[in-house]
Amino acid sequence: MRHVLAAQVLVWVLAIVGAWLAWRFVWPQRAGLVASVAWGGACAFVPALVMAWGMGGGLRGRWRRAAAVQPARSALARWLVWEGIKVLLALTMLVAAPRLVPDLSWPGLLVGLAVVLKGYVLAWWLARIR
């Protein structure tokens, strides 16, 4: 899971740098472009990070390790709960974007979101190379 999160951070930073370059040299009138791309990436990365933390056991799992093998139903239920939390958090962040990001650029936000979601593909590709 760390590799996927690291790949997402990598593409997130690259997207922010690309947005900064576009704002600086191509669209200087779009002051909110960088913040929009950054927030869009956060809408994908932060929920994934929360889900990874929760699936890893959260705070309880850090203090006491559960049994090595979980029943299939328990594992599926746990995954469904954390996936639901991830989706709700992502939607909440997207709904809050107009209030929190000054001069919001919706295309920039969607680009940031899509690029960070493609971090999964980058992690899969890098894992195949190794």
LINQUIGI-V968409 format. One line per field, one symbol per residue. ss: DSSP state (@ for helix, = for strand, . for the rest). phi: phi as a letter, one per 30 degrees, with the letter a starting at -180 (. if undefined). psi: psi as a letter, one per 40 degrees, with the letter a starting at -180 (. if undefined). A space follows every 50 residues. Layout:
ss->???
phi->???
psi->???
This chain:
ss->.@@@@@@@@@@@@@@@@@@@@@@@@.......@@@@@@@@@@@@@@@@@@ @@@@@..@@@@@@........@@@@@@@@@@@@@@@@@@@@@@@@@@@@@ .....@@@@@@@@@@@@.@@@@@@@@@@@.
phi->.dddddddddddddddddddddddccbddcdddddddddddddcdddddd ddddddjidddddbddedccdeddddddddddddddddddddddddeddc cdhdcddddddeddddddeddddddddddd
psi->ddddddddddddddddddddddddddgeegdeddddddddddeddddddd dddddeeadddddhhiidhiiddddddddddddddddddddddddedddd hifhhddddddddddddeddddddddddd.
